[in-house]
Amino acid sequence: MQSPNDLIHQPVRLKIMAALNTLASDQWLEFVSLRSIVDTTDGNLGAHLNTLEAAEYVRIKKDFAGKKPRTRVCLSAKGRVAFGQYVAELHAILAPQNLDT
C-alpha cells in the first residue's frame, strides 16, 4: 500500500489544498481569504504556498486591485490530481481490509 503524499500531508498544506480543491478549476482565492481559512500567519502561509508552487500544485498570481497589491492562488491541474490521489490513498488506508486467516 502506498503512503500518502508527504508534501500534502503536512497539516497547513493539507488545509490549503482542501480549500483550493473546493473551487472551480478557473477560480482564484485571495491570499487574505485563504489565510483566514487556514488560520495561520502571512509568513507561514507564504512559505507553504512557495513549497506547493515549487511542486506545481498551485498557481500564484500577483497583481494590483486599484493601488493595493493582491495575491491570488488557485489549484493547478497537477495539484488537483495529486490531491485526488491523496484522498484516495487515505480512503484505502481507512477501508476495512479483507484478511483471510
C-alpha positions in Angstrom: 0.0 0.0 0.0 1.3 3.4 -0.9 1.7 6.1 1.8 0.0 9.5 1.5 1.8 12.3 -0.3 4.2 13.8 2.3 4.1 17.2 0.5 0.3 17.4 1.0 0.1 15.5 4.3 1.6 18.4 6.3 -1.4 20.0 8.1 -1.3 23.5 6.8 -0.6 22.4 3.2 -3.5 19.9 3.5 -5.8 22.7 4.6 -4.6 24.8 1.6 -5.1 22.0 -0.9 -8.5 21.1 0.5 -9.7 24.8 0.5 -8.5 25.3 -3.1 -9.9 21.9 -4.2 -13.5 23.2 -3.4 -13.1 25.9 -6.1 -13.7 25.5 -9.8 -10.6 25.0 -11.9 -10.5 28.5 -13.1 -11.4 30.2 -9.8 -8.8 32.0 -7.7 -8.8 32.6 -3.9 -7.3 35.8 -2.5 -4.4 35.3 -0.1 -6.2 37.0 2.8 -9.2 34.8 2.4 -7.0 31.7 2.3 -5.1 32.9 5.3 -8.4 33.2 7.2 -9.5 29.7 6.2 -6.1 28.1 7.1 -5.8 30.2 10.2 -2.1 30.9 10.0 0.3 33.9 9.7 1.2 35.6 6.4 4.7 34.3 6.6 3.7 30.7 7.3 1.1 30.7 4.6 3.6 32.2 2.1 6.2 29.6 2.9 3.7 26.7 2.4 2.4 28.3 -0.8 6.0 28.5 -2.1 6.5 24.8 -1.4 3.3 23.9 -3.2 4.1 26.3 -6.1 7.6 24.7 -6.5 5.8 21.3 -6.8 3.5 22.8 -9.4 0.4 22.1 -7.2 -0.7 25.7 -7.0 -0.5 28.7 -9.2 0.1 32.2 -7.7 -0.9 35.4 -9.4 0.2 38.8 -8.1 -1.4 42.0 -9.4 -3.0 45.2 -8.2 -6.6 45.9 -7.2 -6.5 49.6 -7.7 -3.3 50.7 -5.9 -3.3 47.8 -3.5 -1.2 44.7 -4.2 -3.2 41.5 -4.4 -2.1 37.9 -4.3 -4.4 35.1 -5.5 -4.0 31.4 -5.6 -5.6 28.5 -7.4 -5.0 24.8 -7.6 -3.2 23.6 -10.8 -4.4 20.6 -12.8 -1.4 18.7 -11.4 -2.4 19.8 -7.8 -6.0 18.7 -8.4 -4.8 15.2 -9.5 -2.3 15.0 -6.6 -5.0 15.9 -4.1 -7.4 13.4 -5.6 -4.7 10.7 -5.3 -4.0 11.7 -1.7 -7.7 11.4 -0.8 -7.9 8.0 -2.5 -4.8 6.8 -0.6 -6.4 7.9 2.7 -9.6 6.1 1.8 -7.6 2.9 1.0 -5.9 3.1 4.4 -9.2 3.6 6.2 -11.1 0.9 4.2 -11.7 -2.3 6.0 -9.3 -5.0 4.9 -10.4 -8.4 3.9 -7.9 -10.5 5.9 -8.2 -14.2 5.3 -7.0 -16.1 8.4 
